[in-house]
Amino acid sequence: MEIFLQQIINGLVQGSVYALVALGYTMVYGILGLINFAHGEVVMMGAMVALSALSVMAGLPPLVSLPLSLFLAISVCMALGYGIERIAYRPLRHAPRLAPLITAIGVSIVLQNLAMLIWGRDYHSFPQLFANHAHRIGGAIINDIQIVIVVAAFLMMAGLMLVVHRTRLGRAMRAVAENQHAAQLMGVDVNRVVSITFMIGSALAAVAGVMVSANYGLAHYYMGFLLGLKAFTAAVLGGIGNLRGAMLGGLLLGLIESLGAGYIGDITGGFMGSQYQDVFAFLVLIAVLIFRPSGLLGERLAERA
């Protein structure tokens, strides 16, 4: 029972990060109908920028350096998201679907190599700025950083839902997702809405990158690739283009992966260990594409934002 509860806690922490990153995928797909495969590298950039900022501000109190570093990471990633949309995707908005897909992969490789040139190939330790106390819940352990990750992720997801449902920008986003041409005729600046969508997704990615690095204590130029693929799997699981689906898919994928890692040794008689946990994410992706391609909540942003 203790193992089960521990894996549930680990899954919720992991799933919260997946959900934040998956929202970036699903917002872009819901509005433009394309997959931004460079989104995982935006996560990585957020972590690396925050790490560099923390190194520069090492002498400042943590209550000052951490918010400033997070603000800088969010700002850089929002600018990066805007640049990716403006330079790489906007000229291809009406091109065949394969063109922006190939471009997205190219942007991903460019960002990886750019990060490698700036920060090198080595793993970088993320500083522990605060005491990270462990808490016991029914025999399972959760630490302060993990609590902050879950709470902050849920608050940001709730905030995004409020923006989409209760603000003028949210109405514009849903209108563009429904019909770009009709929205433009009604006075909506489609280019502005698309750019803001990329920027919001990039801001969430920056926070997710800092969360991952703080939780594991490491940052690396290649850290966004696999995380991005898993978040994309989460978006597909919940229903690509659906905000609630991205949240649900992220949490479910985190739980599936964590429970699988905890029990795969028992299931296979010790033949496979927890190092094979990544297998579960892609098994889920294959199963969803075969049996329910539209995902669990299938509708797009315009229909069920």
N, C-alpha and C positions, 0 to 999 in steps of 0.2 A: 504493500500500500504506500509506503514511503517513497519507493522508486516511482510509482505511478504519479503521485502528487508532485514530486520533483520535476518529472518530465512535463507535467501540465504547466507548471510555473515557467520552466525553460521555454516551452512552446508558446506561451503567451508573450513572453519577452521577445522571442524571435519573430513571432507572428505580427507583433505590433510594428516592428521595423519593416517587415515585408509589406504590410498594409500601407504604410506611408509612401514607400517607393512605388508600390503598385498604383497608387492614386495618380502619380505622374504619368504612368503609361495609359491609364484608363481615361484621364481627362483629354489627353492629346488624341487618342483614338476616338473618343466620343464626339469630338468636334471636327477633326480632320479626316478620320478614318485611316490614319497611318500609325505605324508602330515606331516609336522613337527608341531604337536600340542603343542610342548613346546615353540613355538616362542613367544606366548603372555607373558610367564614368563621371557623371555629374555628382553622384553620391561620393565617389572616391575623391573628387576635387574638393568637395566640402570638407571631408575629413582631413585632407592634406593641408588645405589653407588654414583650418582651425589649429592644426598641430603647429604649423609654422608661426602663426600669430601667438600661440601660447608660449612658444620658445622665445620669441622676441620680448614678450611681456612677462618673462619669468620672475622678475623682481616685484611685480604688482600683487596685491592681495587677490586670492582666487575669486572673490565676489566681484572683482573688477575685471580681471583678465578673462574669465570664462564667458561672461556676457558679451564682452567686446569681441572675443574670438569668434563666438557663434554669430554675432551680427556681421562680422567681416566675411565669414564663410557663406552666410545666406546672401549677402550683397554680391559677392563674386559669382556664386552659382546662379543667381537671378540674371546677372549680366551675361553669364555664359549661356543660360537658357535662351535669352533674347537673341544673342548672337547666332546660336545654332538655328533657331527658327528663321531669323532674318536672312542668313547667308546660305544655309544648307537646304532648308525645306520650302521657304516661300516661293523661290523660283520654280520649284517642282510640284507646286500644289495641284496643278491640273495635268501633270505628266502621268504616264502609266504607273500603276501601283508599284511595279518592280523598281522604278528609278529612285524614289525616296527610301525604299528599303535598303538598296545597295548604298545609298548616300549615308544612311544612318550607321551602317556597319563601318563605312569609311571614317565617319566622324568619331566613332568609338575608338578605332585604332589610332587615329591622330591624337585624341585626348590621352590615351594610354601612353603613347610615346612622348608626348609633351610632358606628362607627369614624370615619366622616367628620366627625362633630361633635366628637369628641375630638381626632383627630390632623390633621384637615383633608384637603383634596383633593391636596395636593402629595406628590411622591415624597420619601421620607426616606432619607438615606444611612446604611447600616449600617456602624458603625465597624470598621476593621481593627485588631484588638487584638494580633495576632501577625504576625510576618513570614511571608508566604505564599510559600514557596519553590516554584519549578517544578522538576519532575523529568522527564527524558526517558526514554521507553520505546519503543525501536525507531523513533525519529523522532517519536513522538507526545508530547504534553506533558500532565502531570497535576500539579496543585498540592496543597499540604498540605491545604487546606480540602476539596478533592474526595476525597482519601484518607480524611480523617476522616469525611466524609459516608457513603462506601460502607461503611467498617468499622463505624461506629456503627449504621448502618441494619441491617446483617446481624446484629450482636450483639443489637439490640432485637428483630428478628424471631425469632431463635433463642430469646431469653428469653421472648417471648410464647408460642411453641410449647411451651416447658417448662411455663409456667404452665397452659396449656390441657390438657396431657397428664399432668402430674405432680402437680398440686395439687388440693386439695379444691374450691377455687373453680373450677378448670377442669372438674372433673366436674360441678359444679352448672351451669356454663354449658352444657355439652353436654346435660345432662338437660333444662334449660329449652328448649334448641333442639329437642330431640326431641319433648317433649310438656309444655307448661306445667302443665296440670292434673295430670298424673301426678306431675310433679316436686313440685308443691305438696303433694300427698297424701303424698309421701315425706319431707316436712319441709323442702323447699328454699324459702327466702324468695325468691320470684320477683322481687318489686319490687327487692330488694337486688341480686340478680344482674344485672338489667337496668341498674340505675343504675351499678353497677361497670363493666359493659361499656361504657357510654357514657363513663365517666370514663377507662378505659384507652385507648379510641380517641381521646379528646380529648388525653390526654397524648402519645400518638404524634404527633397532629396538631401540637401545640405544638412538639415537637422538629423536625418536618418544616418548619414555618414558619421557625424559626431557621436551619435548614440552607439553605433557599432564599434567605433574605435575606443570609446570610453568603456564599453562593456568588456571588450576583449583585450584592451590595453595596447593595441597595435594598429598601425595604418600602413598601407602599401599601395603602390601604383596600380596593382592588378586587382585590388580588393573589390572593385565595383562590378567586375565582369560576371562572376558567378552569382553575386547578390542580385544583379540586374536580371539575370535569367530566371532566378527563383521568383522575384517580384513579378516578372512577366507571367510566369506560371500561375501565380496567385491571382493576377488580373484575369487570366483566361478561366481559371477555376470559378471565380465569382461571376464572371460575365464581362468580357472586355468592353469598356465603354460605360459601365455602370458603377457609380461611386460606392454605393452600398455593397455591390458585388466585390469591389476591390478590397474593401475593409474585411468583409466576411472571408474572402478567399485568402487574404494574408494571414488572418488568425487561424483559419483551418489548416493552411499549409504548414504554418509554424508548429501546430499541435501534431499533425501527421508526421512531420519530419522528426520532431522530438520524441514522440512515442515510438516511432520506428527505430530511432537510434538506441533507445533504452531497452528495447525487447528483441532486436534483430539477432542478437547473440543467442538468446534462448530459443528463438524460432528456428534458427539454422543449426542449432547444436554447437555453437561456437565457431562455425565455419566463417561467418561474417561478423564483423564488429561494428562499433558505432562510427568508425571512419567511413562507412558506406552510407551515411545518412543522406547524402546528396542524391542517392538513387531514388529515394522516395518522391522527391519533387518532380523528377522527370517521368516517373511512373504515373504520377497523378496527371501530369500534362498529357501523356499519351492516352490515358483512360478518358479524360475529359474530351479530348479531340475525337475519340472514337464513339463514345456513348452519348455525350451531350456537348456538342461543339459550341453551343450558345452560352455555356456556363450555367451556374446555379441560378443566377438572377437575370440572365441573358439580355435584358433590354439595354438600349444605349442611353447616354446622358440625357438626351432630349425627352425620353419617355419616362425614366424613373430616376432622374437626378435626385 
